[in-house]
Amino acid sequence: MTTADDFVIQFIQDKALVTAGDVAEARAAVAATPDGNPDTLALANLVENGKVTWAKITEALGIEFDMEVVDLSQVSPADELLKLISRDQAERSNILPLQMDGVELLVAIADPLDTESLDSLARVLKLTLNPKLAPPDELRTAIARCYSGGQVSVSYEEVFGKASEDGLSVELPQGGEAKEDDAPIIRYVNSLIVDAIRRKASDIHLEPLEKRFRVRFRIDGVLQEMKGPPKRLQASVISRLKLMAEVSLAEKRIPQDGRIQARTGGRDIDLRVSVLPTVYGESIVMRILDKEGLKLGLPELGFFADDQAKFQGLISGSDGVFLVTGPTGSGKSTTLYSALNYINKPDRKIITVEDPVEYQMGGINQVQVKRDVGMTFAAALRAMLRQAPNIIMIGEIRDFETAEISINAALTGHMVFSTLHTNDSVSAVTRLVDIGVKPFLVSAALRGALAQRLVRRVCQSCAQPYKPTAKELYTIGMTEQDIAGATPMKGAGCAKCGERGYKGRRGVFELLVITEEIQEMIYAGANLVDLRRKAREAGMRTMREDGQRKVASGMTTIEEVMGATVADDVI
């Protein structure tokens, strides 16, 4: 197992994994063997006779050397990583590349004492190696699987088999009947979708490159490369997906949008399909929408109790406009749906107009925008007002017409929710003015604005207390006094989080409450800087400050907050 198996034998004996009698028996059994290292043979004999398992030995070594033990059953290294270390080298050194992070290469090894091989490999690759432990038998199996030419078909075949047991099916459009020769492609595409849903991915990216066909899943906001099909199957896979999405197979010059419907576990899954022509073929991105799976309450969004109380107060109003701001993918829709779910009562009529309707909610009238027949946001809004709703949700305010109708609705006794694309909450005010809404109308109608970003949550299964260095604290604008009595956490990596240390996402928020003073400033045409200063004086906490609190509470890490927010002095 290691460069010093005699050490391992003594080590497992000291740790009471085997007895001295077991060791003596094993050594005696291999004493007459002419070939091989007697210590190596004795160690193998202990395992073969059931005295100890490789997993137990590896676990004990991991504790001793303070090294993480990884589960290799689901790993699928990218082709580029497998090319860095040849199969011969991998088998000879019992090492497997797992993941690249900048200039750091994460590798699985079985021998924590073989530092010479690691140092030599690091020099050759000109990379920093981050070694993780794995049982030698599992590592050998993983190496054989990952370096085999049939990895794609085997791994996805396994996924497909599991998915069919769960009753996942993909509904084909009319005319989607396939030839018998197409069966492998159909099974591959179906299993790809199953795998993404199973991993709780939000997007599937299929990207034609010059010499390969890359497949990536976006999980918890981070793109992760999967094992893709051979380049020769690119055209067949793309054609199959275009057929399922009901877009033109013949058209390869312009972007196309389509939709695929899947069903799993008794619930509907929508896949919004975007096809984009590129130099090396058509790139496809599929957004996965679980239409019935959004069951978030307000606490699950990531609010602390004080911000949640303010948020509940704002969304429970009888009139006015409340906006959620942020870039694409920042969780605005999820927050709005959760807010609607909170205020959805039998005595209230709620109507939404969306493009598209991402999630279906019981007790709410949801309207789909259809621009090709004149059903725009503005047209839908006008019709909605004749339905006498109490609460209106507009997917996005994009233009003056929509903004004007929304403001007027708010001023006539309706509570209006919507989204804007701005960097922070206070910018929602200036954005409405830029669109063309008069400042006095913004002042009268706007009740509040929530800016947000998403950060990955520390995996609850492998979270460990962590003390940030003074330098790390300085980068995020904190001091050691800020974490006194707190317990920052980091995920060590486990099977449940895919060895990433994170599982799930939570929001960091900036909640602007429109006070009388801020109303007066908006009415007078105050600039963004002055509005923001007044909001801070009124108690508004910035996204960076909210992130700092979440680092101290152990919800997320400094790296995540730094990546999602900007320093307060540059806002």
C-alpha angles and dihedrals in degrees: 000000000000140000086258108039090164087064091051093050091051091043096054089045091053089048089052092241088128133013128241087249091056090052093047090049092050093048091050092050093056098035093099094048106114098201130055139030109303092219092051091047092048092050091049090049091055090054096043091052093051097247090127138351130235088237092058092046092049092047091053092047090049091056092045095050096033092241128145118244113220132205109233098185094099103028118125112178118205119256091248091059094048088053091056091064118034121228090246092054092045093052094042095050095029091233131139127191111229113172141352121226110179105298093342119097118202110215136179117227136174098206116065090182097056096091091145093067091046093049092048093049091047090054093049094047094038088225137119110248120217105196125206125186126244132172108267095235092051090045093053090049092049092049091052092047097045096046095045117105093230097057096116099053093042097049096045092043087058091049092049092052093053092045094052088057088057091052099245113162135173115226110224122213121244111287092026095123112137136213120247090248089061094060097101091051092047091050091047094050093045092049091047089058091045092051092051093049091046091052090047092240118172096206140022115210121195109184126181111218129181097269105011145031109241123209121193134174123206106223120177088349095305124107113234123189118234130194105277131204121264116282090247090066094053097099093046094050093047092047091050093052092046090051092051091047091051096236127136114283092197096053111086101147104071136042117268134194127207145152138238124197122211131175127208133164091358095302132104122246120196122203116198106207125206119188118195125180113232136176094269099036140296118327116213128200120185119195111207115218120184097204095195101027101083104106100147123149121202095262090056090060090070103257121152114226096260095050091043091055091052091046093050090050092052097047093046093062123119097230144004138072125289118188133197113203136191142102125290112294096023095118100257095140092049091053092049093048090049090050091050090048089053095051097036103119131159092249094056129077112214124188126181131192113201142170096235118359098238101181131022115228126193117241094018128105108228123193125199119219112235109181094178090069096037097263097138127159090263094048092047091048093054091050092045093057089060088059091067098234124180094207130030128192119195117193093222139346103228106157145021095264094056092042093050094050091046093051092047091049090053091050091052097057106280128123107228126196124188146142135247133190103239133131097237141008099260091053088067087075095053091041092058090049091048090053088057106265112140114249092235090057092049089049092051099044109033114093100172148325132222121205117193147173131189125242128183116257121233108255108259092211097059103022114141131184111263132189112211118220121247089253093054091049091049093054091058095041098254135122134209088260089061092061097038106131091007128110114222111195139205129191115242092202126256141176093271093059097035091250090294098113091229132087124176129352137257133192131252109208145201110195118195116196113195106231125187091260092052090046090056091048092051090049090052092050098249117185126248096259094054092045091051092048091052092047090053090050089051090057104268112158116213124230091252090053091047088050090052090056090050092051090052091049092052094244095121142352137261091249092057095048092046090052095048104040140042129229114272094238092063098049 
